[in-house]
Amino acid sequence: MSVYLVVQGKLKAGAEKIYENYLRGVAPLMAEYAVEIVAVGAGLNNEFTTEAFPINAVMKLADEESLEKFLGDERYLKIKSEFRDAAYEDLHLSVFRGREPRKID
């Protein structure tokens, strides 16, 4: 069953270049582990939201094992430590198993 990784956060002031280095470094690993980017965008502040993050991404992976291999890869951990951790002021990650939505009659 597919799993979805949801990333929401805010970069530190002036950390855009560091974040770009993270994205460049992680892109080949994402391809290797077949990580599919489903959606990205900035959050919207409005009456319907409780919090809006400037960075939002939803990624799809084949299963939990793929997620664990990707996030546990030594190359990823190095890139994360050097760039991702240095770039974010606030970061939230969540994972869920995908399934068809319920049909309500």
C-alpha positions in Angstrom: 0.0 0.0 0.0 1.4 3.4 -0.9 2.5 5.8 1.8 2.4 9.6 1.6 4.9 11.9 3.2 3.6 15.4 4.0 6.2 18.1 4.6 5.2 21.5 6.0 7.5 24.2 7.2 9.1 27.6 7.1 12.7 28.4 6.2 15.0 30.5 8.3 15.5 34.0 7.0 18.1 34.0 4.2 18.2 30.2 3.9 16.8 29.9 0.4 20.2 29.0 -1.2 20.8 26.3 1.5 17.4 24.9 0.8 18.1 24.9 -3.0 21.2 22.9 -2.2 19.1 20.4 -0.3 16.7 20.1 -3.2 19.5 19.6 -5.7 21.1 17.0 -3.5 18.0 15.0 -2.7 16.6 14.9 -6.3 18.7 12.0 -7.5 17.8 10.0 -4.4 14.1 10.7 -4.9 14.4 9.3 -8.5 16.3 6.3 -7.2 13.7 5.5 -4.6 10.8 6.4 -6.9 9.5 9.2 -4.7 6.7 10.9 -6.6 6.0 14.5 -5.8 2.2 14.8 -5.8 1.8 18.4 -4.9 3.8 21.5 -3.7 2.8 25.0 -2.8 2.5 27.7 -0.2 -0.3 27.5 2.4 -3.2 29.8 2.3 -4.3 31.9 5.3 -8.0 32.1 5.4 -10.9 31.5 7.7 -10.9 27.8 7.1 -7.3 27.1 8.1 -5.7 26.8 11.5 -2.1 27.3 10.2 -0.5 28.0 6.9 3.1 27.1 6.1 5.1 28.7 3.3 6.4 25.3 2.2 4.0 22.3 1.7 4.7 19.1 -0.2 3.0 15.8 -0.5 5.2 12.9 -1.8 4.1 9.4 -2.6 6.2 6.2 -2.1 5.4 2.6 -2.9 5.3 1.4 0.8 6.7 1.9 4.3 9.8 0.0 3.5 10.6 2.4 0.6 10.0 5.3 2.9 12.4 3.9 5.5 15.0 3.1 3.0 14.8 6.6 1.4 14.9 8.5 4.7 17.5 6.2 6.2 19.9 6.2 3.3 23.3 7.4 4.4 23.5 9.8 1.5 20.1 11.3 2.4 21.1 11.6 6.1 24.2 13.5 5.0 22.3 15.9 2.8 19.6 16.3 5.4 22.2 17.2 8.1 24.1 19.6 5.9 21.3 21.4 4.2 17.7 20.6 5.3 18.4 20.9 9.0 20.3 24.2 8.4 17.5 25.7 6.2 14.3 25.1 8.2 13.2 27.3 11.1 10.1 25.1 11.5 9.5 21.7 10.0 6.6 19.2 10.3 6.6 15.8 8.7 3.7 13.3 8.7 3.2 10.0 7.0 0.0 8.1 6.2 -1.0 5.0 4.3 -3.0 5.8 1.3 -6.4 4.2 0.5 -9.5 5.1 -1.5 -11.7 7.7 0.2 -14.8 6.4 1.8 -18.0 6.6 -0.2 -20.8 8.0 1.7 -24.3 7.6 0.3 
